[in-house]
């Protein structure tokens, strides 16, 4: 009688035929799977967009710092052609009293090689600066007139190397410590353009949050619906298969074991479709997207990140094997208990 309740150990590895049969139940719901994939792509893109937007706003707007170059003292024949090209064609040039101001971060910043070369030649003026442009009729002009010793200004009739600037446009620069010694209202007037960019970025942030929420809801709804319908189809197929078995088969297999297999295993498949597969695809797509984004932002940081992946992959593989064996033992024990109880109660 003891052998009647014994359950064979499950030692089988990955079987592509079984996986193919399981995914065959998904084919009738390919349109739901398509909507789920669309939601996955949108939510992944949104989650990658938010940190990039945050980084851009912090580096280029909130912490807006400029590097000052004594442009009238620069001897171009002593510089590398790449450095000269960066100085000539930077889209974010500001000029004031013989100095050129370029962003320290974000768009238009100098490369590290160019900055080191200019610093070694003594063409960079020490300190952090804030540069901006305004019209002569703007309220900012009154602020500059009230503090003539703090601001460096010059009419920008044209850039030295690129296109012409409209009449009346003035560029100005101020050291960061001098800027933040002014009143809050004066700072607000000077950095008005930055405030507008922050508001614009906040609007984009909330739009991205809404899109991520909607796409995640679409993905979760469709994957859950697919899982429920696939589970229904599998259970009906298994019921018909079991009901058609011979009396000899039913006498050799305890009812508890059969019920456990029909309920527990199918529920595991449902969990696979609704949670495991969705989480895996979401995490995998985000990981690939993060690596691609980091390569664009900082190749060195991306390489450091890649170095940590092999140890993580090894640990994950070991954990997967341990978790699989533990689940199989739990499944065997549950089947044995249910079989014993169903026959004795």
PyMOL commands that set and color helices and strands:
alter all, ss='L'
color gray80, all
select helices_A, chain A and resi 2-5+16-24+27-62+71-73+76-78+81-89+112-120+140-146+176-179+184-190+192-243+247-252+255-297+299-307+309-344
alter helices_A, ss='H'
color red, helices_A
select strands_A, chain A and resi 66-69+94-96+99-103+124-135+151-155+169-175
alter strands_A, ss='S'
color yellow, strands_A
deselect
rebuild
show_as cartoon
